[in-house]
Amino acid sequence: VAPGAAEGIRAVLASHDEIEVVGYPHDGLEAAQMAVATQPDIMIVHEYLPGMSGLQACELTSLAVPEVACMLLADKDDIETLKRAMRSGVRAVVTPITTAADLGGMLRDLMRVSAAKSQREFALVTDPSTMPQTVAFVSARDGVGKSTLITNLGTALAQRFPNQVALVDLCGQFGSAALL
């Protein structure tokens, strides 16, 4: 990042009242440890840190606490840097051509991602009790009562869970679920 960029980023962070800086680590290991301990919404690290690189810190942080969004400060704006960042779990890359307004927009976008976890839809997607389930009946031969069983089970489930049950008979030639 261009000389003085760290001070510029600190100034951008200070200009946003909704942002609280929880620390300034000295190396990559400390950055990853601090992210695991404090679990901030966003972790901003430089690509080249002493000891463990910023990319390694992001990779370990993404594995340990995936809810922490990693932002990488990169010296170059090239495809190889972006590929390495993506493989490391980085969600945003700040380059020397990134303006203060763009940085502010990136921070707001990353904050929106973490805020999405409080939405009702997030709970529906991640709650195992609301996920669809499939029940299948199979037999090596016909005439053993599969159609009767699936029809009775489907009817009982449809009464208990209205508009949430679908009955599918995959035996097109001999299936009689439609008749039942």
C-alpha positions as CSV (number, residue, x, y, z in Angstrom):
1,V,0.0,0.0,0.0
2,A,1.3,3.5,-0.8
3,P,3.3,5.3,1.9
4,G,0.9,6.8,4.5
5,A,-1.9,4.5,3.5
6,A,-2.2,3.1,7.0
7,E,-2.7,6.6,8.4
8,G,-5.3,7.2,5.7
9,I,-7.2,4.1,6.5
10,R,-7.1,5.0,10.2
11,A,-8.5,8.4,9.3
12,V,-11.3,6.8,7.3
13,L,-12.1,4.4,10.2
14,A,-12.1,7.3,12.7
15,S,-14.5,9.3,10.5
16,H,-17.2,6.6,10.8
17,D,-18.9,6.8,14.2
18,E,-20.4,3.4,13.8
19,I,-16.9,1.8,13.6
20,E,-15.0,0.8,16.7
21,V,-11.4,-0.3,16.3
22,V,-10.6,-3.1,18.7
23,G,-6.8,-3.2,18.2
24,Y,-3.7,-2.8,16.1
25,P,-1.8,-6.1,15.9
26,H,2.0,-6.1,15.3
27,D,2.2,-9.2,13.1
28,G,0.1,-11.8,11.3
29,L,-0.1,-14.2,14.1
30,E,-1.3,-11.6,16.5
31,A,-3.9,-10.4,13.9
32,A,-5.4,-13.9,13.7
33,Q,-5.3,-14.4,17.5
34,M,-6.9,-11.0,18.1
35,A,-9.6,-11.8,15.5
36,V,-10.4,-15.1,17.2
37,A,-10.4,-13.5,20.7
38,T,-12.5,-10.4,19.9
39,Q,-14.5,-11.7,16.9
40,P,-14.9,-8.3,15.1
41,D,-17.2,-7.8,12.2
42,I,-14.2,-6.9,10.0
43,M,-10.5,-7.6,10.2
44,I,-8.3,-5.4,8.1
45,V,-4.7,-6.7,7.5
46,H,-1.9,-5.8,5.2
47,E,-0.8,-8.4,2.7
48,Y,2.8,-8.4,4.0
49,L,3.0,-8.6,7.8
50,P,6.0,-9.7,9.9
51,G,6.0,-13.4,10.7
52,M,2.8,-14.8,9.3
53,S,1.5,-13.0,6.2
54,G,-1.8,-11.2,6.1
55,L,-3.1,-13.8,3.7
56,Q,-2.2,-16.6,6.1
57,A,-3.8,-14.6,8.9
58,C,-7.0,-14.2,6.8
59,E,-7.1,-17.9,5.9
60,L,-6.7,-19.0,9.6
61,T,-9.2,-16.4,10.7
62,S,-11.7,-17.5,8.1
63,L,-11.4,-21.1,9.2
64,A,-11.6,-20.3,12.9
65,V,-14.3,-17.6,12.9
66,P,-15.9,-17.5,9.4
67,E,-18.2,-14.7,10.5
68,V,-15.3,-12.3,10.6
69,A,-15.0,-10.6,7.2
70,C,-11.3,-10.2,6.2
71,M,-10.2,-7.1,4.3
72,L,-6.8,-7.2,2.7
73,L,-4.5,-4.2,2.1
74,A,-2.5,-5.1,-1.0
75,D,0.4,-3.4,-2.7
76,K,-0.7,-4.3,-6.2
77,D,-3.9,-4.3,-8.1
78,D,-3.5,-7.5,-10.2
79,I,-5.3,-10.7,-10.8
80,E,-2.8,-12.9,-8.9
81,T,-3.2,-10.9,-5.8
82,L,-7.0,-11.2,-6.1
83,K,-6.7,-15.0,-6.7
84,R,-4.5,-15.4,-3.6
85,A,-6.9,-13.3,-1.6
86,M,-10.0,-15.3,-2.7
87,R,-8.3,-18.6,-1.8
88,S,-7.5,-17.1,1.7
89,G,-11.1,-16.2,2.4
90,V,-10.7,-12.5,1.9
91,R,-13.9,-10.6,1.2
92,A,-12.5,-7.3,0.1
93,V,-9.2,-6.0,-1.3
94,V,-8.0,-2.5,-0.8
95,T,-5.3,-1.4,-3.4
96,P,-3.3,1.8,-3.9
97,I,-6.0,3.0,-6.3
98,T,-8.8,2.6,-3.8
99,T,-10.3,5.9,-2.8
100,A,-11.4,6.8,0.7
101,A,-15.0,6.8,-0.6
102,D,-14.6,3.4,-2.0
103,L,-13.1,2.1,1.2
104,G,-16.0,3.5,3.1
105,G,-18.4,1.7,0.7
106,M,-16.5,-1.5,1.1
107,L,-16.8,-1.3,4.9
108,R,-20.5,-0.6,4.7
109,D,-21.0,-3.5,2.4
110,L,-19.1,-5.9,4.7
111,M,-21.1,-4.6,7.7
112,R,-24.4,-5.3,5.8
113,V,-23.2,-8.9,5.3
114,S,-22.8,-9.4,9.1
115,A,-26.1,-7.6,9.7
116,A,-27.9,-10.1,7.4
117,K,-27.5,-12.7,10.1
118,S,-30.1,-11.0,12.2
119,Q,-32.7,-11.4,9.4
120,R,-35.5,-13.9,9.7
121,E,-34.5,-15.6,6.4
122,F,-31.0,-16.4,7.8
123,A,-32.6,-18.2,10.7
124,L,-34.8,-20.2,8.3
125,V,-31.9,-21.2,6.1
126,T,-29.7,-22.3,9.1
127,D,-32.3,-23.9,11.3
128,P,-32.3,-27.7,10.7
129,S,-35.9,-28.0,11.9
130,T,-37.1,-25.9,9.0
131,M,-35.3,-27.8,6.3
132,P,-37.2,-30.0,3.9
133,Q,-37.1,-33.7,4.4
134,T,-37.6,-36.6,2.0
135,V,-39.0,-40.0,2.9
136,A,-38.6,-42.7,0.3
137,F,-40.2,-46.2,0.1
138,V,-38.5,-48.8,-2.0
139,S,-39.0,-52.5,-2.7
140,A,-37.4,-55.1,-4.9
141,R,-40.8,-56.1,-6.3
142,D,-44.3,-54.8,-7.0
143,G,-47.4,-55.5,-5.0
144,V,-46.0,-55.2,-1.5
145,G,-48.1,-52.2,-0.5
146,K,-45.7,-49.2,-1.1
147,S,-48.5,-47.1,-2.7
148,T,-50.8,-47.7,0.3
149,L,-48.1,-46.8,2.8
150,I,-47.0,-43.6,1.0
151,T,-50.6,-42.5,0.5
152,N,-51.4,-43.0,4.2
153,L,-48.2,-41.4,5.4
154,G,-48.6,-38.5,2.9
155,T,-52.2,-37.9,4.1
156,A,-51.2,-37.9,7.7
157,L,-48.3,-35.5,7.1
158,A,-50.5,-33.2,5.0
159,Q,-53.1,-33.0,7.8
160,R,-50.4,-32.1,10.3
161,F,-48.4,-29.8,8.0
162,P,-50.9,-28.2,5.5
163,N,-49.5,-27.0,2.2
164,Q,-46.0,-28.5,3.0
165,V,-46.2,-32.1,1.8
166,A,-45.7,-33.4,-1.8
167,L,-46.4,-37.0,-2.7
168,V,-44.5,-38.3,-5.7
169,D,-44.9,-41.8,-7.1
170,L,-41.8,-42.6,-9.2
171,C,-43.1,-45.9,-10.4
172,G,-44.8,-44.7,-13.6
173,Q,-45.8,-48.1,-14.9
174,F,-47.2,-49.8,-11.8
175,G,-47.6,-47.0,-9.2
176,S,-51.1,-46.5,-7.9
177,A,-50.6,-43.5,-5.6
178,A,-52.6,-41.3,-7.9
179,L,-55.5,-43.8,-7.7
180,L,-55.3,-44.0,-3.9
